[in-house]
Amino acid sequence: MTLPAPFRWPLFAALASALILGGAYVFEYGFGYAPCALCYDQRHIHQAVIGLGLVTGLVFHFVPSTRRLAWAACFLIAAVFAWSAGFASWHAGIEYGWWDGPASCTSGANVSVSANDINALLNGTGAPIVLCDEAAWTLFGISMAGYNALMSAGLAAISIVIGWTRR
């Protein structure tokens, strides 16, 4: 398998995160799976990879003298993907009941609901309440957070390999 050059990897990483984020949007808007608060947080991490990858990738493309620092960008991107993998693993663990999640978005939460909130839900104008400890969708027993953890961990590993072998 041929790996991309380190100065090109940030653009590939941005594309990978864009595809992961696009998949999340397809599930939300195409299939009606509303995301929970932790799902939104996971999206922000991929948005950070997209921004970081585009900025560094375009700098390396248009200013070739900066390419000698591409290994550092690979390690920085690896760190963000590792953060994504860890956060998604934590979320998946909450969904599987391995540990407790934040009280604000789990089924055991003490949430105050007003009469206006109830009326909005009954009228169909309110946003659905999505709990962080219930997986909206699974495939082979793995939730979307679990797949995000696996993909992010793989992308972190690829980033490290590219940065390390091509220094």
Beta strands, then each sheet from edge to edge (+ up, - down):
strand 1: 138-139
strand 2: 142-143
sheet 1: 1+ 2-
end
